[in-house]
Amino acid sequence: EAGVAQSPRYKIIEKRQSVAFWCNPISGHATLYWYQQILGQGPKLLIQFQNNGVVDDSQLPKDRFSAERLKGVDSTLKIQPAKLEDSAVYLCASSLDDLEGDEQYFGPGTRLTVT
Amino acid sequence: AQSVTQLDSQVPVFEEAPVELRCNYSSSVSVYLFWYVQYPNQGLQLLLKYLSGSTLVKGINGFEAEFNKSQTSFHLRKPSVHISDTAEYFCAVIQAQGKAAGNKLTFGGGTRVLVKP
């Protein structure tokens, strides 16, 4: 079974530029998550989708971050404009459903450096 | 709101020695508990989880953890570590609120384990 795919793996941009990350979840998984992991910290949930609808985006900085999952499969996360503090690893995860305790499978992440 | 505290940011340990990683949580409701491992430049991999039942949970790679409700702890142990166990370990919780829309993981800050030969 193929795992969660993410691209690019690494990205370096200057502040005020925009950037987009892509995630392809495990086939058949209805729930998709985006996490932000700042160096030295645990991951923090940014947004959770159930199929193509948003379940939780309470910690997404909506003035600069946006995410979509138009057909209920792939997802993109965008930052516009980027700030220095956005430097982090962005992890995508998926689970079969959104029932509590459903195992979340993580992709390798995209490491973003904002200079 | 729930929170997770991992008491040790780094744990150096010699190969074949035992290791214990401490995790405490706070929550006003029941929780489900997880331990994840993250190898360098990789995503997180689930080691084990506690949803209900026996408080001693066995996971992959010889790891186990014990849920202690009175002490709100979920410490991770391995009796004999290998060089390949060098990684970062994260404890996480989900609030058991009895509704379908959820499954939001809250992570601790992580414990970096360095296994020395």
Chai-1 contact restraints between the chains, C-beta under 6 A:
chainA,res_idxA,chainB,res_idxB,connection_type,confidence,min_distance_angstrom,max_distance_angstrom,comment,restraint_id
A,Q41,B,G109,contact,1.0,0.0,6.0,A-B,restraint_1
A,G42,B,F90,contact,1.0,0.0,6.0,A-B,restraint_2
A,G42,B,F107,contact,1.0,0.0,6.0,A-B,restraint_3
A,G42,B,G108,contact,1.0,0.0,6.0,A-B,restraint_4
A,G42,B,G109,contact,1.0,0.0,6.0,A-B,restraint_5
A,G42,B,G110,contact,1.0,0.0,6.0,A-B,restraint_6
A,P43,B,F107,contact,1.0,0.0,6.0,A-B,restraint_7
A,L45,B,K104,contact,1.0,0.0,6.0,A-B,restraint_8
A,V55,B,A101,contact,1.0,0.0,6.0,A-B,restraint_9
A,L91,B,G43,contact,1.0,0.0,6.0,A-B,restraint_10
A,D98,B,A101,contact,1.0,0.0,6.0,A-B,restraint_11
A,D98,B,N103,contact,1.0,0.0,6.0,A-B,restraint_12
A,L99,B,A100,contact,1.0,0.0,6.0,A-B,restraint_13
A,E100,B,I94,contact,1.0,0.0,6.0,A-B,restraint_14
A,E100,B,A96,contact,1.0,0.0,6.0,A-B,restraint_15
A,E100,B,G102,contact,1.0,0.0,6.0,A-B,restraint_16
A,E100,B,N103,contact,1.0,0.0,6.0,A-B,restraint_17
A,G101,B,Y32,contact,1.0,0.0,6.0,A-B,restraint_18
A,G101,B,L51,contact,1.0,0.0,6.0,A-B,restraint_19
A,D102,B,N103,contact,1.0,0.0,6.0,A-B,restraint_20
A,E103,B,L46,contact,1.0,0.0,6.0,A-B,restraint_21
A,F106,B,G43,contact,1.0,0.0,6.0,A-B,restraint_22
A,F106,B,L44,contact,1.0,0.0,6.0,A-B,restraint_23
A,G107,B,G43,contact,1.0,0.0,6.0,A-B,restraint_24
A,P108,B,Q42,contact,1.0,0.0,6.0,A-B,restraint_25
A,P108,B,G43,contact,1.0,0.0,6.0,A-B,restraint_26
A,G109,B,G43,contact,1.0,0.0,6.0,A-B,restraint_27
